[in-house]
Amino acid sequence: MNAPFQIVHIVAADTVSQSDSQMEQVAQSSPARRPAAGDPRNSAAVATAPKVAVDDPSTGQHRQNDREGVKPAKTVVAPLDRVKILFQASNPQFAKYSGSWIGLVAAVRDIRRYEGARGLFKGHSATLLRIFPYAAIKFLAYEQIRAVVIPSRDKETPFRRLVSGSLAGITSVFFTYPLELIRVRLAFETKKSSRSSFVDIFRQIYNERVSPPSASSKVSRANASSATTTAAAATTTAKNVSSAVNKAVPSFGLANFYRGFAPTLLGMLPYAGMSFLTHDTVGDWLRSPRLAPYTTIPDSELSSQERPRKGRRLQLTAAAELFAGALAGLVSQTSSYPLEVIRRRMQVGGVVGDGRRLGMVETARMIWLEKGFRGYWVGLTIGYVKVMPMVATGFFVYERLKWSLGI
């Protein structure tokens, strides 16, 4: 049993190292833009270069900083992400703290007291391992799907943008969801005696078996609906139903790594779709003639041969690009948050309660009975603090790398 899990570690490490080396080769081989001599426009650009140094993508060091900027951003918000998961999944030890900033501080204090500073970063290794393929697949899929759904500028509508972003999000989450589940399980665990490793959680999820989901509930429903039905008959019926369910639903194995996948797919429709839609719509607004002199980089639509490139738009300044990305993160997080809470509760279903695999509707009903409407928005403020800078940074790096590579 140990050999397969060692292979998982080796393959993951090789993939990350190969991705980094390939990105460095692309960055080094990308030609630097140099202004043509004697061009007054270029002379002016050179004269003002110190003022817009942050927007200059011509150096390999800038590209390296963009590439490495994802890790520090995720590391900074890792403690908030850990607390948010504990709140969303209604961890018995931390549910009492949800709903206020004072509760957030108290939760962080308790984690440090019982688990040490390292406890604030539980699940962070899976986050770093997941973010590279997730972001790469999402943006790559978006460009390819967008080219099909929006073949020309005259067909670029908000609905087509929404569809392109939603399909890109679904594609990326399908390939990286197992890592997301492992991350949540690591963050949800609050054992004080021992710490589970990445491989331990992987093995635990793989070997989890689905308990008979309806034995006791079927008995109670049968007794309540018909006074003439005996308990023995109800129990027999419930066992037959449970047996049929167990045959239809895998009791353990790779299927366990997709717990909560249905609300994830539904959540990706508004999350990724609204993220790309909001970013592109705000970007168009910032490029309007009245705002363009203040929010765009002059002549950034030109190619290396100083000719306007077809389909290429003016690049936003750093502040404008970050603003568009932050607003995209705000809208997307708000529109998909209830489904994210339902997903978290389903993801930890194997380690709480009786281990039953609850459906999305059943989980939503449970949250409503426990906390009402507010239960679907637990940890939303923490989500804003985490998602807005993360999405803003992601779009900024994405647009700048496209510009520097001439895409």
C-alpha positions in Angstrom: 0.0 0.0 0.0 2.9 2.4 0.6 4.4 2.2 -2.9 1.4 3.9 -4.7 1.4 6.8 -2.4 5.1 7.3 -2.8 4.6 7.4 -6.5 2.0 10.1 -6.0 4.6 12.3 -4.2 7.3 11.6 -6.8 5.1 12.4 -9.8 3.7 15.6 -8.2 7.2 16.8 -7.4 8.5 16.1 -10.9 5.5 17.9 -12.5 6.0 21.0 -10.5 9.8 21.1 -11.1 9.3 20.5 -14.9 6.6 23.3 -15.0 9.0 25.8 -13.3 11.9 24.9 -15.7 9.7 25.3 -18.8 8.4 28.6 -17.6 12.0 29.8 -17.1 13.0 28.7 -20.6 10.0 30.6 -22.1 10.8 33.7 -20.1 14.5 33.7 -21.1 13.7 33.1 -24.8 11.1 35.9 -25.0 12.5 38.8 -26.9 12.8 42.1 -25.0 11.0 45.1 -26.4 13.4 47.9 -27.3 12.2 51.3 -28.6 13.3 52.2 -32.1 15.9 54.9 -32.3 14.7 58.3 -33.6 11.1 57.8 -32.8 9.8 60.7 -30.6 7.0 58.6 -29.2 9.5 56.0 -28.1 11.8 58.7 -26.7 9.0 59.9 -24.6 8.2 56.4 -23.4 11.9 56.0 -22.4 11.9 59.3 -20.6 8.9 58.3 -18.5 10.1 54.7 -17.9 10.9 55.2 -14.2 7.3 56.3 -13.5 5.8 53.1 -15.0 8.5 50.6 -14.1 6.0 48.3 -12.6 4.2 48.1 -15.9 7.3 47.3 -17.9 7.4 43.6 -18.8 10.6 43.7 -20.8 12.9 42.2 -18.1 13.2 38.6 -17.2 13.3 39.5 -13.5 9.8 41.0 -13.8 8.4 37.8 -15.3 10.1 35.8 -12.6 8.5 37.9 -9.9 5.1 37.5 -11.6 5.6 33.7 -11.7 6.7 33.5 -8.1 4.0 36.0 -6.8 1.4 33.3 -6.5 3.2 31.4 -3.7 3.6 34.3 -1.3 0.0 35.5 -1.9 -1.4 32.1 -1.0 1.0 31.8 1.9 -0.1 35.1 3.4 -3.8 34.2 3.4 -3.3 30.6 4.4 -4.2 31.2 8.1 -7.4 32.9 7.0 -8.2 30.1 4.7 -7.8 27.5 7.4 -10.2 29.4 9.7 -12.7 29.9 6.9 -12.8 26.2 6.2 -13.3 25.4 9.9 -16.2 27.9 10.0 -17.8 26.7 6.7 -17.6 23.0 7.6 -19.1 23.8 11.1 -16.2 22.2 13.0 -17.5 21.4 16.5 -14.6 23.2 18.2 -14.8 26.4 16.2 -18.4 26.8 15.1 -19.0 28.9 18.2 -16.5 31.5 16.9 -18.1 32.1 13.5 -20.0 35.3 12.7 -17.6 38.0 14.0 -14.1 39.4 13.7 -13.6 38.7 17.5 -14.5 35.1 16.8 -11.8 35.0 14.0 -9.2 36.3 16.4 -10.3 33.8 19.0 -10.1 30.9 16.5 -6.6 31.9 15.4 -5.6 32.1 19.1 -6.9 28.6 19.8 -5.2 27.1 16.8 -1.9 28.6 17.9 -2.4 27.4 21.5 -3.2 23.8 20.7 -1.4 23.2 17.4 1.3 25.8 17.3 2.0 28.3 14.5 2.2 25.4 12.0 -1.4 24.7 12.7 -2.4 27.9 10.9 -0.9 26.4 7.7 -2.5 23.0 7.7 -3.5 22.0 4.2 -1.2 24.7 2.7 1.1 22.1 1.0 -1.9 20.8 -1.0 -2.9 24.3 -1.8 0.5 25.1 -3.4 0.5 21.7 -5.2 -3.0 22.5 -6.6 -2.7 26.2 -7.6 -0.2 25.6 -10.4 -2.3 23.2 -12.5 -5.6 24.9 -11.5 -4.5 28.3 -12.7 -2.8 27.0 -15.8 -5.7 24.9 -16.9 -8.3 27.6 -16.1 -6.6 30.4 -18.2 -5.6 28.0 -21.0 -9.1 26.6 -21.2 -10.6 30.1 -21.1 -8.5 31.3 -24.1 -9.3 28.2 -26.2 -13.1 28.2 -25.3 -13.3 31.9 -25.8 -11.9 31.6 -29.3 -14.7 29.2 -30.2 -17.6 30.9 -28.4 -16.4 34.4 -29.4 -14.9 34.1 -32.8 -14.9 37.9 -33.5 -15.3 41.2 -31.6 -18.8 41.8 -32.9 -20.0 38.6 -31.2 -18.5 39.5 -27.8 -21.5 39.7 -25.5 -21.8 39.4 -21.7 -23.5 36.0 -22.0 -20.8 34.6 -24.2 -18.2 35.8 -21.8 -20.1 34.2 -18.9 -20.3 30.9 -20.8 -16.6 30.9 -21.7 -15.5 31.6 -18.1 -17.9 29.0 -16.6 -16.7 26.3 -18.9 -13.1 27.1 -18.2 -13.7 26.9 -14.4 -15.4 23.6 -14.7 -12.6 22.2 -16.8 -9.9 23.2 -14.3 -11.8 22.1 -11.2 -12.4 18.7 -12.7 -8.7 17.9 -12.9 -7.7 19.4 -9.6 -10.7 18.5 -7.3 -9.0 15.6 -5.5 -6.3 18.0 -4.3 -8.9 20.4 -3.2 -10.6 17.7 -1.1 -7.3 16.7 0.5 -6.6 20.4 1.3 -10.0 20.7 3.1 -9.6 17.5 5.0 -6.1 18.6 6.3 -7.5 22.0 7.3 -10.6 20.6 9.0 -8.6 18.2 11.2 -8.0 19.5 14.7 -6.4 16.5 16.5 -4.1 17.6 19.2 -2.2 14.3 19.7 -0.9 13.8 16.2 -0.8 15.4 12.7 -1.9 13.7 9.6 0.3 14.0 6.5 -0.7 14.4 2.9 -0.4 10.7 2.3 -2.3 9.9 5.5 -5.3 11.9 4.3 -5.0 10.4 0.9 -5.1 6.9 2.3 -8.0 7.8 4.7 -10.2 9.2 1.9 -9.5 6.3 -0.4 -10.4 3.7 2.2 -13.5 5.4 3.5 -16.6 3.3 3.1 -20.1 4.6 2.8 -22.3 3.6 5.8 -25.8 2.4 5.0 -27.4 5.7 4.4 -31.0 5.1 5.2 -31.4 2.3 7.6 -32.5 4.3 10.7 -34.2 7.0 8.7 -36.3 4.6 6.7 -37.4 2.9 9.9 -38.5 6.2 11.5 -40.3 7.3 8.3 -42.1 4.0 8.0 -43.3 4.0 11.6 -44.5 7.6 11.4 -46.4 7.2 8.1 -48.1 3.9 8.9 -49.1 2.8 12.4 -49.9 -0.7 11.1 -46.4 -1.4 9.7 -44.3 -3.4 12.2 -40.7 -2.4 13.0 -39.4 -5.7 11.7 -40.9 -5.1 8.3 -39.6 -1.6 8.1 -36.1 -2.7 9.1 -36.1 -5.4 6.4 -37.3 -2.8 3.8 -34.6 -0.4 4.9 -31.9 -3.0 4.6 -33.0 -3.9 1.1 -32.8 -0.3 0.1 -29.4 0.2 1.7 -28.1 -2.9 -0.1 -29.3 -1.5 -3.4 -27.7 1.9 -2.8 -24.4 0.3 -1.8 -24.3 -1.7 -5.0 -25.1 1.5 -7.1 -22.7 3.9 -5.3 -19.0 2.9 -4.9 -18.3 2.3 -1.2 -14.7 3.4 -1.4 -11.9 4.2 -3.8 -11.4 7.0 -6.3 -15.0 8.1 -6.1 -14.4 9.3 -2.6 -12.1 12.1 -4.0 -15.1 13.7 -5.7 -17.3 14.2 -2.6 -19.1 17.5 -3.0 -18.3 17.7 -6.7 -21.9 18.5 -7.8 -22.2 21.8 -5.8 -18.6 22.5 -7.0 -19.7 22.3 -10.6 -22.8 24.4 -9.9 -20.7 26.9 -8.0 -18.2 27.2 -10.8 -20.9 28.5 -13.2 -21.3 31.8 -11.3 -17.8 31.8 -9.7 -15.6 31.4 -12.8 -18.2 32.8 -15.1 -18.8 36.0 -13.2 -15.0 36.4 -12.5 -14.1 36.5 -16.2 -17.2 38.5 -17.1 -16.6 41.1 -14.4 -12.9 41.4 -15.2 -13.5 41.9 -18.9 -16.5 44.2 -18.5 -14.6 46.5 -16.0 -11.6 46.4 -18.3 -13.7 47.7 -21.2 -15.1 50.4 -19.0 -11.5 51.4 -17.9 -10.4 51.5 -21.5 -13.2 53.9 -22.5 -12.0 57.2 -24.2 -12.7 59.3 -21.1 -10.7 57.0 -18.7 -8.1 55.6 -21.0 -5.5 58.5 -20.6 -5.5 57.7 -16.8 -5.9 53.9 -16.8 -4.0 52.5 -19.8 -0.3 52.2 -20.9 0.3 54.3 -24.1 1.0 52.3 -27.2 0.8 49.0 -25.4 -1.4 47.6 -28.2 1.6 47.7 -30.6 3.6 44.6 -31.5 7.4 44.4 -31.5 7.3 45.8 -35.1 5.5 48.9 -33.9 2.3 47.9 -35.7 -1.1 47.5 -34.1 -1.8 43.8 -33.6 -5.2 42.5 -34.6 -7.4 41.8 -31.5 -4.9 43.3 -29.1 -6.1 45.8 -26.6 -4.5 48.6 -24.6 -2.9 47.3 -21.4 -4.3 48.6 -18.2 -1.9 50.2 -15.7 -1.0 48.2 -12.6 -3.5 50.0 -10.4 -6.4 49.7 -12.9 -5.7 46.0 -13.6 -5.6 45.2 -9.9 -8.8 47.1 -9.4 -10.6 45.1 -12.1 -9.3 41.9 -10.7 -10.3 42.7 -7.1 -13.8 43.7 -8.3 -14.1 40.4 -10.2 -13.1 38.5 -7.0 -15.7 40.4 -5.0 -18.6 39.6 -7.4 -17.6 36.0 -8.1 -17.2 35.2 -4.4 -20.6 36.7 -3.4 -22.5 34.9 -6.3 -21.2 31.4 -5.5 -20.6 31.5 -1.7 -23.7 29.5 -0.6 -22.7 26.6 -2.9 -19.2 26.8 -1.5 -20.5 26.4 2.1 -22.6 23.4 1.0 -19.6 21.9 -0.8 -17.4 22.2 2.3 -20.0 20.4 4.5 -20.1 17.6 1.9 -16.4 17.3 1.7 -15.9 16.6 5.4 -18.9 14.2 5.5 -16.6 11.2 5.9 -15.1 12.4 9.1 -18.1 13.8 11.0 -21.4 12.2 12.0 -22.0 8.7 10.9 -20.0 8.9 7.8 -23.0 9.0 5.5 -22.6 10.5 2.0 -25.2 13.3 2.1 -26.6 14.8 -1.1 -26.5 18.4 -1.9 -30.2 19.1 -1.1 -29.9 17.2 2.2 -26.8 19.1 3.2 -28.5 22.4 2.3 -31.5 21.5 4.5 -29.2 20.6 7.4 -27.5 24.0 7.2 -30.9 25.7 7.1 -32.1 23.8 10.2 -28.9 24.6 12.1 -28.3 28.3 11.4 -31.0 29.5 9.0 -30.3 31.8 6.1 -27.1 33.1 7.8 -25.6 29.7 7.7 -25.0 29.9 4.0 -22.8 33.0 4.4 -20.5 31.9 7.3 -17.0 33.1 6.7 -17.9 35.4 3.8 -15.9 38.3 5.1 -12.8 36.2 5.5 -13.5 35.0 1.9 -13.4 38.6 0.7 -10.1 39.2 2.4 -8.6 36.1 0.8 -10.2 36.1 -2.6 -10.0 39.7 -3.7 -6.2 40.1 -3.6 -5.7 36.6 -4.9 -8.0 37.1 -7.9 -6.5 40.6 -8.5 -3.0 39.2 -8.5 -3.9 36.3 -10.7 -5.5 38.5 -13.4 -2.6 40.9 -13.2 0.0 38.2 -13.8 -2.1 36.6 -16.5 -2.5 39.9 -18.5 1.1 40.9 -18.1 2.5 37.5 -19.2 0.2 37.6 -22.2 1.6 41.0 -23.1 5.2 40.2 -22.6 5.0 36.9 -24.6 3.1 38.6 -27.4 -0.1 36.5 -27.0 
